[in-house]
């Protein structure tokens, strides 16, 4: 990763789970299809539902491959290296 935290907005995507995969790939410099399947780390459908349908300021955090992902219902998506 070039910077400690990669920050983007997931609202540009139809599904927050898609935004997570794209953001992680960009942050660590690989193609999205080179990453492990997101559902091996977190339930992508549940993530989408939780973030898209919540107006209560929900924030989730989980490890995915070599990074920590933090996503919030306001659209913020941060990717931070575990290394």
Secondary structure, 3 states (H helix, E strand, C coil): CCCCEEEEEHHHCCCHHHHHHHHHHHHHCCCHHHCCCHHHCCCHHHHHHHHHCCCCCCEEEEEECCEEEEEECCCEEEEEECC
